[in-house]
Amino acid sequence: AVAWSIGTILESTDDRAAFDAIVREALSRKKKAPAPALDPRESEMSGSNDGAGAGPVEGAETPAPPAVKTGPKLSKLMYPLPQEGTIFDYEFKLSVSEVGWRAWSTKLNGFELDAAIPLSQVFVPTVESVSLGFVAELLIRSHQRILLAGTSGAGKTYGLREVLLRKLDSRFVPTFVGFSATVHAGDVQALLASKVDRRRKGVFGPMPGKSLVVFVDDLNMPTPEKYGARPPIQLLRQVCDQGGWYDSESLDKQFVELVDVQLAGALTLGSGKAPVSQRLLRHFNVLYSPEYERESLEYVFSVILKTHLSKFLSDIRSLSS
């Protein structure tokens, strides 16, 4: 929980390694006994406002000091953290058949790429995408807003699309919105309005029993206007803050409430893009998608090459390894 709540916003591998060292050091630290409690009777005998009673009364029986409650000692973890790698490389499996730490890399075993899928649509899971996808799936199933942030080429869009299209059940209906530099708030509002139906007066949402998951890609792409505002982003903030928007096409500008609608997004850091307002970011669980490690890149290209060479003779197929 600590790794995927606090630690998930760390950007670099070095930052994650430092965070891992802090967590391990905290878990191995021995618990100190609390300071002994001061006996109120002793403080009364030690002195008073007029200076009298500077010590115990002669002949009086000195009371025994109260027993110090030390509390439970910090015992060793029942399931200690694996020494290899960092805490970000493992999940804690809790099931009837298995209890303990398990590496994310075990979920890659046996993965085979479908040769019929065009290369432009190929998605090869890695340790980074599997771990973030697992956390993203949990958040979306719990109806929590999620935002993936990272550099270009980190697999944010493909990873979240994979979760929305393949990992969720039929209760969740995904819809995809791509922001551009010239997108208008009216276009976004019209697109989202076409995905919901009227429940009752002033209330709109997906079909009963369904949850509409709106995935906004390139969230920080819209260009700021003259005074620095970005209306498409402010529209999403209004949905998060007030649960809906005002119908700009009606004469009375009636407020429209949206129910069973949750937001998910992805944004690319850097590249000269203006930062997203903190008033919007505060509504999201932000997960940082780190750049692929060298081992992950080698794994991705080896899977693609192995699939491509599978139609050739064995001597050529062996080149993929």
C-alpha positions in Angstrom: 0.0 0.0 0.0 2.9 2.4 0.8 4.6 1.6 -2.5 1.6 2.1 -4.7 0.2 5.2 -2.9 3.1 7.4 -1.8 5.9 5.8 -3.9 4.0 5.6 -7.2 4.6 9.4 -7.9 8.4 8.9 -8.0 9.7 9.5 -11.5 13.2 7.9 -11.8 14.6 4.5 -10.9 17.0 6.1 -8.5 14.1 7.7 -6.6 12.4 4.4 -6.3 15.5 2.7 -5.1 16.0 5.4 -2.4 12.3 5.0 -1.4 12.8 1.2 -1.2 15.8 1.7 1.1 13.8 4.0 3.4 10.9 1.5 3.7 13.2 -1.4 4.4 15.1 0.6 7.0 11.8 1.5 8.7 10.6 -2.1 8.8 13.9 -3.3 10.3 14.1 -0.6 12.9 13.5 -1.8 16.5 10.7 -0.2 18.4 11.8 2.0 21.3 10.2 1.7 24.7 8.2 4.8 25.8 9.6 7.1 28.4 8.6 6.3 32.0 5.5 8.1 33.2 5.8 10.7 35.9 4.1 9.9 39.2 1.8 12.9 40.1 2.4 12.1 43.8 6.1 12.5 43.3 5.6 15.9 41.6 3.6 17.1 44.6 6.3 16.2 47.0 9.1 17.7 45.0 8.0 21.3 45.6 5.2 23.8 45.8 4.5 27.4 45.0 5.9 28.8 48.4 9.0 26.7 48.2 8.0 24.3 51.1 8.0 20.6 50.7 11.2 20.4 48.7 11.6 16.7 49.4 9.7 13.7 50.8 8.2 14.0 54.3 10.4 12.5 57.0 9.1 9.2 58.3 6.6 8.9 55.5 6.6 5.8 53.4 7.9 6.5 49.9 5.4 5.2 47.3 6.7 2.8 44.7 6.9 4.2 41.2 4.3 3.0 38.7 5.1 0.2 36.4 6.2 1.3 32.9 4.2 -0.2 30.1 6.6 -1.0 27.4 4.1 -2.2 24.8 4.5 -5.0 22.3 7.9 -5.6 20.8 8.3 -5.3 17.0 8.7 -8.9 15.9 10.0 -10.0 12.5 7.7 -9.8 9.6 5.9 -13.0 8.9 6.5 -12.5 5.2 9.7 -10.5 4.9 10.4 -8.5 1.8 12.5 -10.3 -0.9 16.1 -9.1 -0.9 16.3 -9.0 -4.7 15.0 -5.9 -6.5 12.8 -3.3 -4.9 9.3 -3.3 -3.4 8.0 -2.1 -6.7 9.0 -5.4 -8.3 6.6 -7.5 -6.2 3.0 -7.8 -5.3 1.6 -9.5 -2.1 -0.5 -12.4 -3.2 -3.3 -13.3 -0.7 -5.4 -16.2 -1.8 -6.5 -19.6 -0.6 -3.7 -21.3 -2.6 -0.9 -18.7 -2.2 0.2 -16.2 0.4 3.3 -14.2 0.1 5.4 -12.0 -2.2 5.4 -12.7 -5.9 7.4 -10.9 -8.6 5.4 -9.0 -11.3 7.7 -10.7 -13.9 5.9 -14.1 -13.2 2.8 -12.7 -15.0 4.9 -12.4 -18.2 5.6 -16.1 -18.3 4.0 -17.9 -21.3 3.0 -14.7 -23.1 2.7 -15.1 -26.8 2.0 -12.5 -29.4 -0.8 -13.0 -31.9 0.9 -12.9 -35.3 -2.4 -11.7 -36.9 -2.3 -8.4 -35.0 -0.9 -5.5 -37.0 2.4 -4.2 -35.7 0.9 -0.7 -35.0 -1.6 -2.4 -32.6 0.9 -4.6 -30.8 1.1 -4.3 -27.0 3.7 -6.4 -25.2 3.3 -6.3 -21.4 6.3 -5.5 -19.3 6.9 -5.4 -15.5 6.2 -1.7 -15.5 2.9 -2.0 -17.4 1.7 -5.0 -15.5 2.2 -3.4 -12.1 0.6 -0.1 -13.1 -2.2 -1.9 -14.9 -3.0 -3.9 -11.8 -3.2 -0.8 -9.6 -5.2 1.1 -12.3 -7.7 -1.8 -12.5 -8.2 -1.8 -8.8 -8.8 2.0 -8.8 -11.2 1.9 -11.7 -13.2 -1.0 -10.2 -13.5 1.1 -7.0 -14.8 4.0 -9.1 -11.8 6.2 -8.4 -10.4 8.7 -10.8 -6.9 7.8 -12.1 -4.3 9.8 -14.0 -1.1 8.3 -15.6 1.8 10.7 -16.1 5.1 10.1 -17.7 7.4 10.9 -20.5 6.6 10.2 -24.2 6.9 6.5 -25.1 6.4 5.2 -21.6 3.3 3.2 -22.6 0.7 5.2 -20.7 -2.0 5.2 -23.4 -1.6 1.6 -24.5 -1.4 0.4 -20.9 -4.6 2.1 -19.8 -6.5 1.1 -23.0 -5.5 -2.5 -22.3 -7.0 -2.3 -18.9 -10.2 -0.6 -20.1 -10.8 -2.9 -23.1 -9.6 -6.3 -21.7 -9.4 -6.3 -17.9 -12.8 -4.9 -16.9 -16.2 -6.6 -17.1 -19.3 -5.5 -18.9 -20.4 -3.2 -16.1 -17.7 -0.7 -17.2 -18.3 1.1 -20.6 -15.1 2.9 -21.8 -15.1 5.9 -24.1 -12.0 7.6 -25.4 -11.4 11.3 -25.8 -8.2 12.6 -27.4 -7.3 16.2 -26.5 -5.4 18.4 -29.0 -4.0 21.9 -29.0 -7.1 23.2 -30.7 -9.8 21.3 -28.9 -12.8 23.3 -27.6 -14.8 22.8 -24.4 -18.0 22.7 -26.5 -16.7 19.8 -28.6 -15.8 17.8 -25.4 -19.2 18.5 -23.8 -21.1 17.4 -26.9 -19.1 14.2 -27.2 -19.7 13.2 -23.6 -23.3 14.2 -23.8 -23.8 11.8 -26.7 -22.6 8.9 -24.4 -25.2 9.4 -21.7 -29.0 9.1 -21.6 -31.6 11.0 -19.6 -32.4 9.2 -16.3 -34.8 11.9 -15.0 -35.2 15.6 -15.2 -31.7 17.2 -15.0 -29.9 13.9 -14.4 -28.0 12.0 -17.1 -25.9 8.9 -17.1 -25.2 5.6 -18.9 -27.6 2.7 -18.9 -28.7 1.6 -15.3 -26.2 -0.8 -13.8 -23.3 0.5 -16.0 -20.4 2.9 -15.3 -19.1 5.1 -18.0 -15.3 5.4 -17.9 -14.1 8.5 -19.9 -10.4 8.1 -20.8 -8.9 11.5 -21.7 -5.6 11.2 -23.5 -3.1 14.0 -23.7 -4.9 15.8 -20.9 -2.4 18.7 -20.9 -2.5 19.3 -24.6 -5.0 22.2 -25.0 -3.4 25.6 -25.6 -4.1 28.2 -22.9 -6.3 31.1 -24.1 -5.5 34.8 -23.7 -5.9 34.9 -19.9 -4.2 31.5 -19.3 -7.4 29.4 -18.8 -8.0 26.2 -20.8 -11.8 25.6 -21.1 -11.7 21.9 -21.9 -9.7 21.2 -18.7 -12.0 23.5 -16.7 -15.0 21.6 -18.0 -13.6 18.4 -16.6 -12.8 20.2 -13.3 -16.4 21.3 -13.1 -17.5 17.7 -13.6 -15.3 16.6 -10.7 -16.2 19.5 -8.4 -19.9 19.9 -9.0 -20.8 16.6 -10.6 -22.0 18.0 -13.9 -22.2 21.0 -16.2 -24.5 23.7 -17.4 -26.5 23.0 -20.6 -25.3 25.7 -22.9 -28.0 24.9 -25.5 -31.0 25.4 -23.3 -32.5 28.8 -22.7 -32.4 28.7 -18.9 -28.9 27.2 -18.9 -30.1 24.4 -16.6 -27.5 22.5 -14.6 -27.1 18.9 -15.8 -26.0 16.3 -13.2 -23.9 13.3 -14.4 -24.1 10.1 -12.5 -22.1 6.8 -12.9 -19.5 8.7 -14.8 -15.8 8.5 -13.8 -12.7 10.0 -15.4 -9.3 8.5 -16.3 -6.6 10.3 -18.1 -3.0 10.3 -19.3 -0.6 13.2 -19.8 3.0 13.6 -21.1 5.4 15.5 -19.0 7.8 18.0 -20.5 7.8 18.9 -24.2 7.0 22.5 -23.4 3.4 21.7 -22.3 1.7 24.0 -19.8 1.1 22.3 -16.4 -2.4 21.1 -15.5 -4.1 23.1 -12.7 -3.8 21.7 -9.2 -7.5 22.3 -8.9 -8.0 19.4 -11.3 -5.1 17.2 -10.3 -6.4 17.0 -6.7 -9.3 14.9 -7.8 -7.1 12.2 -9.3 -5.0 9.3 -8.1 -1.7 10.1 -10.0 0.5 7.2 -11.0 3.8 7.9 -12.7 4.7 5.6 -15.6 8.5 5.2 -15.6 10.5 4.8 -18.7 11.2 1.2 -19.7 14.3 -0.4 -18.2 16.8 -2.0 -20.6 15.6 -5.5 -19.6 12.1 -4.5 -20.5 13.0 -3.1 -23.9 15.0 -6.2 -24.7 12.0 -8.3 -23.7 9.6 -6.3 -25.9 11.8 -6.5 -29.0 12.6 -10.2 -28.5 8.8 -11.1 -28.3 8.1 -9.1 -31.5 11.1 -10.6 -33.3 10.2 -14.2 -32.1 6.7 -13.8 -33.5 7.9 -12.4 -36.8 10.4 -15.2 -37.3 8.1 -18.0 -36.2 7.1 -18.6 -39.9 10.7 -19.3 -40.9 13.0 -22.3 -40.6 14.3 -23.3 -37.1 17.8 -21.9 -37.9 16.3 -18.5 -38.5 13.9 -18.7 -35.6 16.8 -19.3 -33.2 18.1 -15.8 -34.0 15.3 -14.2 -31.9 17.0 -15.4 -28.7 
